Amino acid sequence: MRIGILTYSSAHNYGAMLQCYALQEFLKTLGHTVYVIDYRPDYFQYGLFVGWKWISFSPVKTWRKVRFQFHTFKCQRQRYLAFERFSKRYFHLKTLRLSYYQDDIDCFVLGSDQIWRKNRGKFDPVYWGDFEESKGHKFISYAASMG
């Protein structure tokens, strides 16, 4: 069976990356062809600089945060690049342009992680299997939660 894992695979934290890798490797040991869907919704901010972390109503606090970010940039950059290298090296990635997956994937595994939590006040329909090309595919929820 060709399986696509749809989870927070690109979140730069150890738990999200390792659970995705473990699920991928386990499914491969069962004889399946496994893809990790590289879905990066716009409400998830991936990158070195996330502006909202620096902004404050107090100019003094904003300046302190900017100064702190400047001093820790090298460490943040190394961490960011390490997660990106891990993802590219160990995940069998496919981007989320599902129109050409109809023949490539038989089943989607949704989870594990907090994929069913609200972001910006609403649920992401992709993590519920609600997208245009989902017709005719099987869906399995694996340890998904709402946070």
C-alpha positions as CSV (number, residue, x, y, z in Angstrom):
1,M,0.0,0.0,0.0
2,R,1.2,3.5,-0.7
3,I,0.7,5.6,2.4
4,G,1.0,9.4,2.9
5,I,1.6,10.7,6.4
6,L,0.0,14.1,7.0
7,T,1.2,15.6,10.3
8,Y,3.3,18.5,11.6
9,S,6.4,17.0,10.0
10,S,8.1,20.4,9.4
11,A,7.6,21.8,12.9
12,H,11.1,22.4,14.2
13,N,10.9,20.5,17.5
14,Y,12.2,17.1,18.4
15,G,8.9,15.5,19.3
16,A,7.2,16.3,16.0
17,M,10.1,15.3,13.9
18,L,10.9,12.1,15.7
19,Q,7.3,10.8,15.9
20,C,6.9,11.4,12.2
21,Y,10.2,9.6,11.5
22,A,9.2,6.7,13.8
23,L,5.8,6.3,12.1
24,Q,7.4,6.4,8.6
25,E,10.0,3.7,9.5
26,F,7.4,1.5,11.2
27,L,5.1,1.6,8.2
28,K,8.1,0.8,5.9
29,T,8.9,-2.3,8.0
30,L,5.3,-3.5,7.3
31,G,6.1,-3.4,3.6
32,H,4.4,-0.2,2.6
33,T,5.7,2.6,0.5
34,V,5.5,5.7,2.7
35,Y,5.6,9.4,1.9
36,V,5.6,12.3,4.3
37,I,3.4,15.0,3.0
38,D,5.3,18.3,3.3
39,Y,2.3,20.5,4.2
40,R,3.2,23.9,5.5
41,P,0.1,25.9,6.2
42,D,0.4,29.7,6.3
43,Y,-0.6,29.9,10.0
44,F,2.6,27.9,10.9
45,Q,5.6,30.2,10.7
46,Y,8.7,28.3,9.7
47,G,11.9,30.2,9.5
48,L,14.6,31.9,11.5
49,F,12.8,35.2,12.1
50,V,9.2,35.2,13.4
51,G,8.3,38.9,13.7
52,W,5.5,38.6,16.3
53,K,8.1,37.3,18.9
54,W,9.8,40.7,18.8
55,I,6.9,43.1,18.9
56,S,5.8,44.7,22.1
57,F,3.9,47.8,23.0
58,S,7.0,49.1,24.9
59,P,9.8,50.2,22.7
60,V,12.3,49.3,25.4
61,K,11.0,45.7,25.6
62,T,11.0,45.5,21.8
63,W,14.6,46.7,21.6
64,R,15.7,44.1,24.3
65,K,14.0,41.3,22.3
66,V,15.6,42.4,19.1
67,R,19.0,42.6,20.8
68,F,18.5,39.2,22.3
69,Q,17.5,37.7,19.0
70,F,20.6,39.2,17.3
71,H,22.9,37.6,19.9
72,T,21.2,34.2,19.7
73,F,20.9,34.2,15.9
74,K,23.9,31.9,15.2
75,C,22.5,29.3,17.6
76,Q,19.0,29.6,16.1
77,R,20.4,29.4,12.6
78,Q,22.3,26.2,13.4
79,R,19.2,24.6,15.0
80,Y,17.0,25.6,12.0
81,L,19.4,24.2,9.5
82,A,19.8,21.0,11.5
83,F,16.0,20.3,11.4
84,E,15.8,21.1,7.7
85,R,18.7,18.7,7.0
86,F,17.1,16.0,9.1
87,S,13.8,16.4,7.2
88,K,15.4,16.3,3.8
89,R,17.7,13.4,4.7
90,Y,15.3,11.0,6.5
91,F,11.8,11.8,5.3
92,H,10.5,10.6,1.9
93,L,8.9,14.0,1.2
94,K,6.1,15.0,-1.1
95,T,4.7,18.4,-1.3
96,L,1.0,19.0,-0.7
97,R,-0.2,19.5,-4.2
98,L,-2.5,16.6,-4.1
99,S,-3.8,16.7,-7.6
100,Y,-1.1,14.4,-8.8
101,Y,-1.3,12.1,-5.8
102,Q,-4.5,10.4,-6.8
103,D,-2.6,7.4,-8.2
104,D,0.4,7.7,-5.9
105,I,-1.3,7.3,-2.5
106,D,-3.9,4.7,-1.4
107,C,-4.3,5.8,2.2
108,F,-3.5,8.9,4.3
109,V,-2.5,8.6,7.9
110,L,-3.5,11.8,9.8
111,G,-1.5,12.4,13.0
112,S,0.1,12.0,15.3
113,D,0.3,15.4,17.0
114,Q,-2.0,18.2,17.8
115,I,-3.3,18.3,14.2
116,W,-6.9,18.8,15.3
117,R,-6.4,22.0,17.3
118,K,-7.8,25.3,16.3
119,N,-5.4,27.7,14.5
120,R,-6.5,31.3,14.1
121,G,-9.9,30.3,15.6
122,K,-10.8,27.5,13.2
123,F,-9.8,24.0,12.3
124,D,-7.6,23.2,9.3
125,P,-9.8,21.1,6.9
126,V,-6.7,19.4,5.4
127,Y,-6.0,17.7,8.7
128,W,-9.6,16.3,8.8
129,G,-9.1,14.8,5.3
130,D,-11.3,17.5,3.7
131,F,-9.5,18.5,0.5
132,E,-10.5,18.4,-3.1
133,E,-8.4,15.3,-4.1
134,S,-9.4,13.2,-1.0
135,K,-12.2,11.5,-2.8
136,G,-11.7,7.7,-3.0
137,H,-8.8,7.6,-0.6
138,K,-8.8,5.9,2.8
139,F,-8.0,7.8,5.9
140,I,-6.6,6.6,9.2
141,S,-6.2,8.8,12.3
142,Y,-3.1,7.9,14.3
143,A,-2.8,9.4,17.8
144,A,-4.2,12.8,16.7
145,S,-5.2,15.2,19.4
146,M,-6.7,18.7,19.8
147,G,-4.0,20.0,22.2
